[in-house]
C-alpha cells in the first residue's frame, strides 16, 4: 500500500511526483527568464576563425557555421522559444475556454456554428494548419504565435463545452437556478470553476506540444528572421554542418527534447494529482 496524506502529514506518491516536476518547470522558467543575462558571449557575434569549432572550456557547446557561440544562442533562444509557447497556451486556453463554456451553456445555433468551425479546424493536423496560416501571414514571432493560437483554441473549446454540458445536469446547478441566480452568475460562479480541472491539465500538456510546433515553424523559416536565435532555427542552421560538426544540431535538439519531456511529465503528474484514481501506481 502506498503512502497516504492526512493524519501522518506525509506526501503520497502523486504529491511527490507533482512537487518534483513543479520544481523542474519552475526552474526551467526561471532559467529561461535569466538566460540572456547568463550568456558569456554575444550570441550575434560572427567569428570566422571559430567556424564550427568544437566545444572547449570557453565555448562549452562549440560554434556554429559562422563562428557564433552555440551556448549563448541556446540561452537566448530559450527565452524566445519557451515563453512564446507559454503565451500561445495562455491565449488558446482563455479564448477556447470562454467560447466553449458559452457554447455549452447557451446551446442553440451559436453552439452549432462554433462547433462546426472547431470541426473544420481540427480536421487538419495542428502543425500543418499552423504552417499554412503562418505562411499566409508571413514569417515572424508574432505571426507564429497568431497561427498557433488559431489552431490551439479549438481543443479547449471542445473540452470546455463537453464539461459544461455534463455539469449543467448536476443537482447543484439546478439548485442555483431555483435560488434565483442569474444565468451569468451560474456560469461564472458555479459552472466555470467546476470545469477548469481537465482544462488546466490539457494546458499543462499543451506547452510541450507548443514548443515542438514553434520549433517546427522556426525550422521551416517561419519564425523570427535571422540572426535572432530560436531553437528550430538553430536546428536548420546546423543541417549543413551536422556530419562534420554534430554539436551544431545536437545541443539545440537536446534542449527541445529535455524541455518537452519536463513539460510532459509535469502535465502527467498534474493529471495524477487531480485524478488520483486513474494513476496511483506511477513513480517519478
CORBELVEN-V74354 format. One record per backbone hydrogen bond with DSSP energy under -0.5 kcal/mol. CO is the residue of the C=O (numbers start at 0). NH is the residue of the N-H. Records with the same first field share a line. If there is no record, write none. Layout:
# CORBELVEN-V74354
CO=NH, NH
This chain:
# CORBELVEN-V74354
2=12
5=8
11=15
12=16
13=17
14=18
15=19
16=20
17=21
18=22
19=23
20=24
21=25
22=26
23=27
24=28
25=29
26=30
27=31
28=32
29=33
30=34
33=36, 37
34=37, 38
40=42
41=44
46=49
47=50
49=52
52=62
57=59
58=55, 61
61=69, 70
63=51, 66
65=46
67=63
68=72
69=73
70=74
71=75
72=76
73=77
74=78
75=79
76=80
77=81, 82
78=82
79=83
80=84
81=85
82=86
83=87
84=88
85=89
86=90
87=91
88=92
89=93
90=94
91=95
92=96
93=97
94=98
95=99
96=100
97=101
98=102
99=103
100=104
101=105
102=106
106=110
107=111
108=112
109=113
110=114
111=115
112=116
113=117
114=118
115=119
116=120
117=121
118=122
120=123
124=128
125=129
126=130
127=131
128=132
129=133
130=134
131=135
132=136
133=137
139=143
140=144
141=145
142=146
143=147
144=148
145=149
146=150
147=151
148=152
151=154, 155
152=156
153=157
154=158
155=159
156=160
157=161
158=162
159=163
160=164
161=165
162=166
163=167
165=168
166=169
169=173
170=174
171=175
172=176
173=177
174=178
175=180
176=179
181=185
182=186
183=187
184=188
185=189, 190
186=191
189=193
190=194
191=194, 195
192=195
194=198
195=199
196=200
197=201
198=202
199=203
200=204
201=205
202=206
204=208
205=209
206=210
207=211
208=212
209=213
210=214
211=215
212=216
213=217
214=218
215=219
216=221, 222
217=220
221=139
224=227
227=229
229=233
230=234
231=235
232=236
233=237
234=238
235=238
237=240, 241
238=241
240=244
244=247
245=248, 249
246=250
248=252
249=253
250=254
251=255
252=256
253=257
254=258
255=259
256=260
257=261
258=262
259=263
260=264
261=265
262=266
263=267
264=268
265=269
266=270
267=271
268=272
269=273
270=274
274=277, 278
275=278
